């Protein structure tokens, strides 16, 4: 094997990598639902597929946080319309300082907790988790830092109060329902 000279860049173009990441993130949003992220992207199957699962709601704020920071790095405006729709949806899930995983007919996968006795359909209740609320609060703080607008301060403070209520719930898995909590994943 003969060695041949190769030209290698002396710098890593982080802005270009940020643009590629924006393309990947916005391409992994379901434009028909939310847009929520496709949590499972199964590319190793004969027929690749993507599917939603219950983590979509908790993890979608991470996508928005990443997009804010990647845009700062790259200046890219790719997928701004999708990002605006995602942000609007995220904000619509916050009520009384809590970021809810709301029971909605177009998102049947949104809850795999507290299945009914036939183990067939999730109960139609809104749920909230500390993890999802922490991710959403992080997204709000990132928006505040990136755009420098203090309009986010009141919502951040409101969510801090919501996080305190989540912490003080007596449900052992720290999931808050809009009704008195029942045992986690109760199958009886």
C-alpha positions in Angstrom: 0.0 0.0 0.0 1.4 3.3 -1.0 1.1 6.3 1.2 -0.3 9.5 -0.4 -0.2 13.0 1.0 -3.5 14.1 2.4 -4.6 17.7 3.1 -6.2 18.0 6.5 -7.8 21.3 7.8 -5.8 22.8 10.7 -9.1 23.8 12.5 -12.3 22.1 13.3 -15.3 24.1 11.9 -17.6 24.0 14.9 -20.1 26.4 13.2 -20.5 23.8 10.4 -21.0 21.0 12.9 -23.6 23.1 14.7 -25.4 23.6 11.4 -25.4 19.9 10.8 -26.7 19.3 14.3 -29.6 21.8 13.7 -30.4 19.9 10.5 -30.4 16.6 12.4 -32.6 17.9 15.3 -35.2 19.7 13.1 -35.3 16.7 10.9 -36.2 14.5 13.9 -39.3 16.5 14.8 -42.7 15.2 13.8 -44.4 18.1 12.0 -47.8 16.5 12.4 -47.7 16.1 16.2 -46.5 19.0 18.2 -43.9 19.0 16.8 -42.7 16.5 19.2 -39.4 14.7 18.8 -39.3 11.1 17.5 -37.7 9.5 20.5 -36.9 6.1 18.8 -35.2 6.2 15.5 -34.7 2.6 14.5 -32.3 2.5 11.6 -31.0 -1.0 12.1 -34.2 -2.7 10.9 -34.9 -4.0 7.4 -37.4 -1.1 7.1 -36.1 1.8 9.3 -38.8 3.5 11.3 -39.3 6.2 13.9 -41.8 6.1 16.8 -43.0 8.2 19.6 -42.8 7.0 23.2 -43.7 8.5 26.6 -40.3 10.2 26.9 -41.1 12.6 24.1 -42.7 15.2 26.3 -39.9 15.2 28.9 -37.1 15.3 26.4 -38.4 17.7 23.8 -37.3 20.7 25.8 -33.7 19.5 25.5 -34.1 19.8 21.7 -35.1 23.4 22.0 -32.3 24.1 24.4 -29.8 22.6 22.0 -31.2 24.5 19.0 -30.9 27.8 20.9 -27.2 27.2 21.6 -26.4 25.7 18.2 -28.0 28.8 16.5 -25.7 30.9 18.6 -22.7 29.0 17.3 -23.7 28.8 13.7 -26.0 31.7 12.8 -28.2 29.1 11.0 -31.8 29.8 10.4 -32.7 26.4 9.2 -35.9 25.0 10.7 -36.9 28.2 12.5 -40.6 27.6 11.7 -40.4 24.2 13.2 -38.5 25.5 16.3 -41.2 28.3 16.7 -44.0 25.7 16.6 -42.1 23.4 19.1 -41.5 26.3 21.5 -45.2 27.3 21.3 -46.2 23.8 22.1 -43.7 23.5 25.0 -45.1 26.8 26.5 -48.7 25.6 26.1 -47.9 22.6 28.4 -47.0 24.9 31.3 -49.9 25.6 33.7 -49.5 26.9 37.3 -45.8 26.6 37.1 -45.8 22.9 36.1 -44.8 21.5 32.7 -47.5 18.8 32.0 -47.5 15.8 29.9 -51.1 16.3 28.9 -53.6 13.6 27.9 -54.4 14.4 24.2 -56.1 12.1 21.7 -53.4 12.6 19.1 -50.7 11.4 21.5 -51.8 8.0 22.7 -48.2 7.0 23.6 -47.8 9.9 25.9 -48.3 7.9 29.1 -47.2 4.4 29.9 -47.8 4.9 33.6 -51.0 3.8 35.3 -52.3 1.6 32.6 -55.9 0.4 33.0 -56.7 -3.1 34.3 -56.7 -4.6 30.8 -53.2 -3.2 30.3 -54.5 -1.8 27.0 -55.0 2.0 27.2 -53.4 4.6 29.2 -55.7 6.5 31.6 -56.7 9.9 30.4 -54.9 11.9 33.0 -52.3 14.7 32.8 -49.0 13.9 34.4 -45.9 15.8 35.3 -42.4 14.6 36.3 -39.5 16.4 37.9 -37.2 15.4 35.0 -39.5 16.9 32.4 -39.9 20.0 34.5 -36.2 20.4 35.0 -35.6 20.1 31.3 -38.3 22.7 30.6 -36.9 25.1 33.2 -33.4 24.7 31.7 -34.9 25.5 28.3 -36.5 28.7 29.7 -33.2 29.7 31.4 -31.3 29.1 28.1 -33.8 31.3 26.2 -33.4 34.0 28.8 -29.6 33.9 28.4 -29.6 33.7 24.6 -32.1 36.5 23.9 -31.4 38.6 27.0 -35.2 39.2 27.4 -36.4 39.3 31.0 -39.9 38.3 29.9 -38.9 34.7 30.8 -38.1 35.6 34.5 -41.7 35.4 35.7 -42.3 32.0 34.1 -38.9 30.7 35.5 -40.0 31.8 39.0 -43.4 30.2 38.5 -41.8 27.0 37.5 -39.5 27.0 40.5 -42.7 27.0 42.6 -44.1 24.2 40.5 -40.9 22.2 41.1 -41.2 22.7 44.8 -44.7 21.3 44.6 -43.5 18.3 42.6 -40.8 17.6 45.3 -43.4 17.7 48.0 -45.8 15.3 46.5 -46.2 12.0 48.4 -46.1 9.8 45.3 -43.0 7.7 45.6 -42.0 8.1 42.0 -42.5 11.9 42.2 -45.1 12.0 39.4 -47.9 14.5 39.9 -51.3 13.9 38.6 -54.2 16.3 38.5 -56.0 14.0 40.9 -54.8 12.3 44.0 -51.9 10.0 43.1 -52.2 6.3 43.0 -49.5 3.7 43.1 -47.0 4.0 40.2 -47.8 1.8 37.3 -50.7 0.2 39.1 -51.9 -2.9 37.2 -54.6 -4.0 39.7 
